[in-house]
Amino acid sequence: MMDDKLKNLQRMFETVLDTSRKIENSYNELKGKFEVLEGKLERNRKYLENILRSIDSGVCAVDLEGKITTFNRKATLVFNISEDEAKGKYFGEVFAIDKLEYASAGNIVEFFKGGKKVNINVEGELKILDVSASLVLEESRESGAVIVFSDITQVEKLKEESAKREKLAVIGQMAASIAHDIKNPLASIELLVPLLDDGAKKDIVENIMVSIKRINNIINNTLLFTKTINYTPEKIDTIELANEVKLELMTQIRDAKFVENIEKFEFVSDKNLLKSAIVNVLSNAFDAARSSVEFKVYRNKKAVFEVIDDGEGINDLDKIFEPFYTDKKNGTGLGLAIVREAIDVLNGKIEVKTSDNGTIFRIIL
């Protein structure tokens, strides 16, 4: 009897041990599978992160509240902030869109429905983004949203520049045609007007001749603006250049104090193009000045030409180089447009600083 009980107990013990071994084996098997899955999950996570880092579009994920959970490398470059700085902030805070300041994921998706172009200000720099958004679903339930955007600032600028050039080409052709039609009869008038001078009409004839010269100047500027500008380099002496510029502006110089600070050196450029640009800038400076104009030439690795007036400053600084834009009563709006074209051909740049106390034009070659 006792032996039977011991045998049963032994069988039960063996059964428990066997079950324990099976459980342990199952556990080890599950642990191995879990480690494999965990490794796959980590590899997938890293793979996804690499994709997000590598793609050339900004990617921003938000939770249901609209707070940022993911901010890829391209997004950090566009907004000039790190992913850690962006995480936890509301989408509307980072993108600085008033309507989305504290918006939820659903409202963000609704706002960008069908895609939208938005202008954003990043540390004073205007950027144009093409943005789309969609909801993220987990088991048919909303868990947030993902916003994908591209920085199309340069593309839009190129489109705008192309449209401007097309418009200017049409205007230029029309202006050139009108200028040619006026130039021929004007030349005849210029020859005939002096014949009217019998001594008593001297003042009238002089006024007519001044007006004819002004019309001629407008026509020449128009033709200069519409034709292709060629670059002919030569060695230029700054003192000789300054003297030639001064000679062309002699009439205006008499009406204002003119200060010259010319450093003597030689450089290579197109003398006629450069002289035309400087004369146009100086002519504007004399028109704007209260009492004085300064012309400076110096070398700072590159040749620098500065024209400084003590006028009231320029109001529409972003428009002054546009053809036919002028705030002068008798201006044509072509002078500074020609200057910009000439400086572009000379492979230089022009800078403008203005205030209530005057304006500085700086040409750098």
C-alpha positions in Angstrom: 0.0 0.0 0.0 2.8 2.3 1.0 4.7 1.4 -2.1 1.8 2.2 -4.3 1.6 5.7 -2.7 5.3 6.3 -3.2 5.1 5.2 -6.8 2.1 7.5 -7.4 4.0 10.4 -5.7 7.0 9.6 -7.8 5.0 9.6 -11.0 3.4 12.9 -10.1 6.8 14.4 -9.3 8.1 13.2 -12.6 5.1 14.7 -14.3 5.7 18.0 -12.6 9.3 18.0 -13.6 8.5 17.1 -17.1 5.9 19.9 -17.3 8.4 22.3 -15.7 11.0 21.4 -18.3 8.4 21.9 -21.1 7.4 25.3 -19.6 11.1 26.2 -19.4 11.7 25.1 -23.0 8.6 27.0 -24.1 9.8 30.1 -22.2 13.3 29.9 -23.7 11.7 29.5 -27.1 9.4 32.4 -26.6 12.3 34.4 -25.2 14.4 33.6 -28.4 11.5 34.6 -30.6 10.9 37.8 -28.6 14.6 38.7 -29.0 14.4 38.1 -32.7 11.3 40.2 -33.0 12.8 42.9 -30.8 15.9 42.9 -33.1 13.7 43.2 -36.1 11.7 46.0 -34.5 14.9 47.8 -33.7 16.2 47.3 -37.2 12.9 48.5 -38.6 13.0 51.5 -36.3 16.5 52.4 -37.4 15.5 51.8 -41.0 12.6 54.2 -40.7 14.7 56.8 -39.0 17.3 56.5 -41.8 14.5 57.0 -44.3 13.2 60.0 -42.5 16.7 61.5 -42.2 17.5 60.8 -45.9 14.3 62.0 -47.7 14.5 65.5 -49.2 11.1 66.5 -47.7 10.4 67.8 -44.2 8.4 65.3 -42.1 6.6 66.2 -38.9 4.4 63.9 -36.9 2.0 65.1 -34.2 -0.1 63.4 -31.6 -3.9 63.9 -31.3 -3.4 67.2 -29.4 -1.2 68.5 -32.2 2.1 68.3 -30.3 5.2 67.3 -32.3 6.5 63.8 -31.8 8.7 63.4 -34.9 10.8 66.1 -36.7 13.1 64.8 -39.4 16.5 66.1 -40.5 15.1 68.1 -43.4 12.6 69.8 -41.1 15.4 70.8 -38.7 17.3 72.4 -41.6 14.2 74.3 -42.8 13.3 75.7 -39.4 16.9 75.9 -38.0 16.0 74.1 -34.8 16.9 70.6 -33.5 14.4 67.7 -33.2 14.6 67.9 -29.4 13.7 71.6 -29.5 10.7 70.9 -31.7 9.4 67.8 -29.9 6.6 68.5 -27.4 5.7 71.9 -29.0 2.5 72.5 -30.8 2.7 72.3 -34.6 1.3 75.8 -34.9 4.1 77.2 -32.6 6.9 75.9 -34.7 5.3 76.7 -38.1 4.1 80.1 -36.7 0.7 79.8 -38.4 -1.8 81.8 -36.2 -4.8 79.7 -37.2 -3.0 76.5 -36.1 -1.4 77.8 -32.9 -2.9 75.1 -30.6 -4.7 73.1 -33.3 -5.3 69.4 -32.9 -4.2 66.7 -35.4 -7.7 66.7 -37.1 -7.7 70.5 -37.5 -4.2 70.5 -39.0 -5.2 67.9 -41.6 -8.3 69.9 -42.4 -6.3 73.1 -42.8 -3.9 71.5 -45.3 -6.6 69.4 -47.1 -5.6 69.0 -50.7 -2.2 70.6 -50.1 -1.4 74.2 -49.6 1.4 76.7 -50.1 2.3 78.7 -47.0 4.7 81.6 -46.3 6.7 81.3 -43.0 9.2 83.5 -41.4 12.3 81.8 -40.1 14.6 84.2 -38.2 13.7 87.1 -40.5 13.9 85.0 -43.7 10.8 84.4 -45.8 10.3 80.8 -46.9 7.6 79.2 -49.0 6.5 75.7 -48.2 4.3 73.3 -50.1 2.5 71.4 -47.3 0.2 68.3 -47.2 -1.1 66.4 -44.1 -2.9 63.2 -43.4 -4.2 61.4 -40.3 -2.4 58.4 -38.8 -4.7 55.5 -37.9 -4.1 52.7 -35.5 -6.6 49.9 -35.6 -9.1 52.2 -37.4 -8.7 54.9 -34.7 -7.0 58.2 -35.1 -3.7 58.5 -33.2 -2.2 61.7 -34.7 -1.2 63.2 -38.0 1.8 63.3 -40.3 2.7 66.6 -42.1 5.0 66.4 -45.2 6.4 69.6 -46.7 8.9 70.9 -49.3 10.8 74.1 -49.3 10.0 75.6 -52.7 11.3 79.1 -52.0 13.9 79.1 -54.7 11.5 77.5 -57.2 8.9 80.2 -56.6 11.6 82.9 -56.9 12.7 81.5 -60.3 9.1 81.4 -61.5 8.6 85.0 -60.5 11.9 86.0 -62.1 11.0 84.2 -65.3 7.5 85.8 -65.4 9.2 89.2 -64.9 11.7 88.6 -67.7 8.9 87.6 -70.1 6.9 90.7 -69.3 10.0 92.9 -69.6 10.9 91.3 -73.0 7.4 92.3 -74.3 7.7 95.8 -72.8 11.2 96.2 -74.1 10.2 95.3 -77.7 7.4 97.8 -77.6 9.6 100.5 -76.0 12.3 99.9 -78.6 9.8 100.2 -81.5 8.4 103.5 -80.1 11.9 104.9 -79.4 12.9 104.2 -83.0 9.7 105.9 -84.3 10.4 109.0 -82.2 14.2 109.2 -82.9 14.0 109.9 -86.6 11.6 112.9 -86.6 13.3 114.2 -83.5 16.7 114.3 -85.3 15.0 116.4 -88.0 13.5 118.8 -85.4 17.0 119.1 -83.7 18.5 120.2 -87.0 15.7 122.7 -87.9 15.1 124.4 -84.5 18.4 126.5 -84.6 17.1 128.0 -87.9 14.3 129.7 -85.9 16.8 131.7 -83.9 16.7 135.3 -85.2 18.2 136.8 -82.1 14.8 137.6 -80.4 13.9 133.9 -80.0 17.2 132.8 -78.4 15.7 131.8 -75.1 12.8 129.9 -76.7 15.2 128.0 -79.0 17.5 127.1 -76.1 14.6 125.7 -74.1 13.5 123.7 -77.1 17.0 122.3 -77.5 17.2 121.4 -73.8 13.9 119.5 -74.1 15.1 117.7 -77.3 18.3 116.6 -75.4 16.2 115.3 -72.6 14.0 113.3 -75.0 17.1 112.0 -76.7 18.5 110.9 -73.4 15.2 109.1 -72.6 15.3 107.4 -76.0 19.0 106.4 -75.7 18.3 104.9 -72.2 15.3 103.0 -73.6 17.4 101.6 -76.4 20.2 100.8 -74.1 17.9 98.9 -71.8 16.3 96.9 -74.6 19.4 95.8 -76.5 21.9 93.0 -75.5 24.8 94.4 -73.5 28.2 93.1 -74.5 31.2 92.9 -72.2 34.5 94.4 -73.4 37.2 94.2 -70.8 40.1 96.6 -70.6 42.6 98.0 -68.0 41.1 100.9 -66.1 42.8 103.6 -64.1 40.5 104.8 -61.3 41.7 108.5 -61.5 41.0 108.6 -65.2 37.6 106.9 -64.7 36.7 109.4 -62.0 37.7 112.4 -64.3 35.5 111.1 -67.2 32.6 110.6 -64.8 33.0 114.1 -63.4 33.1 115.5 -67.0 29.7 113.9 -67.9 28.1 115.3 -64.7 29.5 118.8 -64.9 26.1 120.5 -65.0 24.8 118.7 -61.9 28.0 119.1 -60.0 27.7 122.8 -60.2 24.5 122.7 -58.2 25.8 120.7 -55.2 28.9 120.1 -53.1 30.8 117.2 -54.7 33.4 115.4 -52.6 35.8 112.9 -54.2 37.9 110.3 -52.4 39.6 108.3 -55.1 42.2 105.7 -54.4 44.5 105.3 -57.3 44.8 101.7 -58.7 44.2 99.8 -61.9 41.8 96.9 -62.5 40.2 95.2 -65.5 36.5 95.7 -66.5 34.3 97.2 -69.2 35.0 100.9 -68.8 31.9 102.1 -70.8 29.5 99.9 -68.9 31.0 100.8 -65.5 31.1 104.5 -66.3 27.4 104.4 -67.5 26.4 102.7 -64.2 28.3 105.2 -62.0 27.0 108.2 -63.9 23.4 107.0 -63.5 23.9 106.4 -59.8 25.6 109.8 -59.3 22.9 111.5 -61.3 20.2 110.1 -59.0 22.3 111.1 -56.0 22.5 114.7 -57.1 18.7 114.7 -57.7 18.1 113.4 -54.2 20.8 115.3 -52.2 20.0 118.1 -49.9 23.4 119.7 -50.2 26.2 117.2 -51.0 27.3 114.1 -52.8 30.4 112.0 -52.1 32.0 109.6 -54.6 34.5 107.1 -53.1 36.7 104.6 -54.9 38.8 102.1 -53.0 40.1 98.6 -53.1 39.1 96.0 -50.5 40.2 92.8 -52.2 37.8 93.9 -54.9 37.2 97.3 -56.5 34.5 99.3 -54.6 32.6 102.4 -55.9 30.5 104.2 -53.3 28.0 107.1 -54.0 26.7 108.8 -50.9 24.1 111.5 -50.7 22.5 113.4 -47.8 19.0 113.2 -49.1 15.8 112.0 -47.4 16.3 108.3 -48.3 14.4 105.9 -50.5 10.9 104.7 -49.7 10.4 101.6 -51.9 13.9 100.1 -51.8 12.7 96.8 -53.2 11.3 98.4 -56.3 14.1 100.8 -57.4 15.8 98.4 -59.8 12.5 97.6 -61.6 12.2 99.0 -65.1 9.9 102.1 -65.5 9.5 102.5 -61.8 10.3 106.0 -60.5 9.2 108.4 -57.9 10.6 111.4 -59.7 8.3 113.8 -61.4 10.2 113.7 -64.7 11.9 110.3 -64.3 11.8 107.4 -66.8 12.5 104.7 -64.3 15.2 103.2 -66.5 18.4 104.6 -64.9 18.8 102.1 -62.1 17.4 99.2 -64.2 20.2 99.9 -66.6 22.7 100.0 -63.7 21.6 96.6 -62.5 21.8 95.1 -66.0 25.3 96.6 -66.4 26.5 95.3 -63.0 25.2 91.8 -63.7 27.1 91.8 -67.0 30.2 93.0 -65.1 29.7 90.0 -62.8 29.6 92.4 -59.8 27.0 93.3 -57.2 25.3 96.4 -56.0 24.3 97.2 -52.4 22.0 99.9 -51.2 21.6 101.3 -47.7 19.2 104.1 -47.0 17.8 106.2 -44.0 16.3 109.6 -43.4 19.8 111.0 -43.4 20.8 109.8 -46.9 21.5 106.8 -49.1 24.7 104.8 -50.0 25.0 102.9 -53.3 27.9 100.5 -53.3 29.1 98.8 -56.5 31.5 95.9 -56.0 33.5 94.4 -58.8 
